[in-house]
Amino acid sequence: MIRSGLLGRAIMASRSPWLHEQEAKALGLDLTYELFDFTERGLDDADLPAIVARLRDEGFAGFNVTYPFKQAIIPLLDELSESAAMVGAVNTVAVRDGRLIGHNTDMPGFRDSLLAGLPDARLDHVMQLGAGGAGAAVANALLSLGVKRLELVDVDSARATLLAQELTQRFPSAQVFATALADLDTASVDGIVNATPIGMAARPGTPIPLDALAPRHWVADIIYFPPETELLRVARSKGCRAINGIGMVVGQAALALEIITGHRPDTARMQHSLT
């Protein structure tokens, strides 16, 4: 039996167990996928090292990592893949001979989702909400697609500023800068990306004032459950072209499943299982 799972907070509504187990079954694999919800289990963030060590010692083949541990887990790992080192965040850990190897499949997952869902999206000026672990992956994806000006907005302005500095070094031809939430202005923005957990079933609401949305904007939300967040609902009602996080979650999950099991999934089949 192949053991895998997900570490995070407020994840009991996650469809990841279904997504991974059903695809593994279709591939002829006996895989179990367990949720380690720190909130549900009454665990502190400080318990992360003990949980990671437990999964390694119990013979897990690997596991996924989500909010709020995508960066906190890095010091606990033995090695980072090129993708994880570039992004500075980990969402997939492979266990190989007792060694923990961190990967990032969020970046290609979001990039491919945006290309498929909004292939002609204008990329001159994009505003990204959220500069955490998922935000770092999304920002790298946006800049790799040719975004000219990337504006980062986060409740933690210092975190947004630090990420902007790191991205400026990696993508010197682009203009990357942080904006305080209180100074948010979408007048010159082409697209808006939500890379925060606000809008999830456990975190209802919107990451920005809804009057900041205009019909000319395209909107991408990396949240996939619920499939239509309040941000997307209002954006579509105003005439914005919009995509949810299903494409991203399927893309990153397929890559993660391949990393953990060594078997290549069928992404079309995985997407069908979520829709």
Summary of the structure (lengths in Angstrom):
residues: 275
radius of gyration: 18.0
end to end distance: 27.6
largest distance: 53.4
contacts: 955
relative contact order: 0.15
helix: 40%
strand: 21%
